[in-house]
Amino acid sequence: MGLSALLSAMYPMKCALCATLGDDPVCIQCQQSMERWPLDVVVEDALVSRRAAVAHYHGRAAQAVQR
């Protein structure tokens, strides 16, 4: 048993948001609960000509950003 396997057995990977055990940093349920913006949205105002975000920052998305 290699060191990597030993560490994985001692410290299994879990979702950073809900602590569900799994193989991804953020589980499928948390990913699906995030309200995503379409990628083609561009908002223009006087100070900023372009902004980009992949999700609205509330719920799980806000929790992910705050960590």
C-alpha positions in Angstrom: 0.0 0.0 0.0 1.5 3.3 -1.1 1.5 6.5 0.9 -1.2 8.0 -1.3 -3.5 5.1 -0.8 -2.8 5.2 3.0 -3.6 8.9 3.2 -6.8 8.4 1.1 -7.9 5.7 3.5 -7.2 7.8 6.6 -8.5 11.1 5.1 -11.1 10.4 2.4 -12.0 13.2 0.0 -15.3 14.9 0.8 -17.4 17.8 -0.5 -16.0 21.1 0.6 -19.6 22.4 1.1 -21.6 19.6 2.7 -18.9 17.1 3.7 -20.4 14.2 1.7 -17.8 11.6 1.0 -16.9 11.3 -2.7 -14.3 11.9 -5.4 -14.9 15.5 -6.3 -14.1 18.7 -4.3 -17.8 19.8 -4.7 -20.4 17.0 -4.9 -22.9 16.7 -7.7 -25.8 17.7 -5.4 -24.1 20.9 -4.4 -23.1 21.6 -8.0 -26.7 21.2 -9.2 -28.0 23.4 -6.4 -26.0 26.4 -7.7 -28.0 28.7 -10.0 -25.7 29.3 -13.0 -25.6 32.3 -15.2 -25.5 31.9 -19.0 -21.9 32.4 -20.2 -23.0 35.0 -22.8 -24.2 37.6 -20.2 -22.3 40.9 -20.3 -23.3 43.8 -18.2 -22.0 47.3 -19.0 -22.0 50.3 -16.7 -19.9 53.5 -16.2 -17.1 51.9 -14.2 -16.8 48.4 -15.5 -17.1 47.4 -19.1 -17.3 43.6 -18.5 -18.1 41.3 -15.6 -18.2 37.6 -15.5 -19.5 35.1 -13.0 -20.4 31.4 -13.3 -23.1 31.5 -10.6 -25.3 33.8 -8.6 -23.6 34.2 -5.2 -26.2 32.9 -2.8 -26.8 29.5 -1.3 -24.0 26.9 -2.1 -22.2 29.3 -4.5 -21.9 31.9 -1.8 -20.7 29.3 0.7 -18.0 28.1 -1.8 -16.7 31.7 -2.4 -16.7 32.5 1.4 -14.4 29.5 2.2 
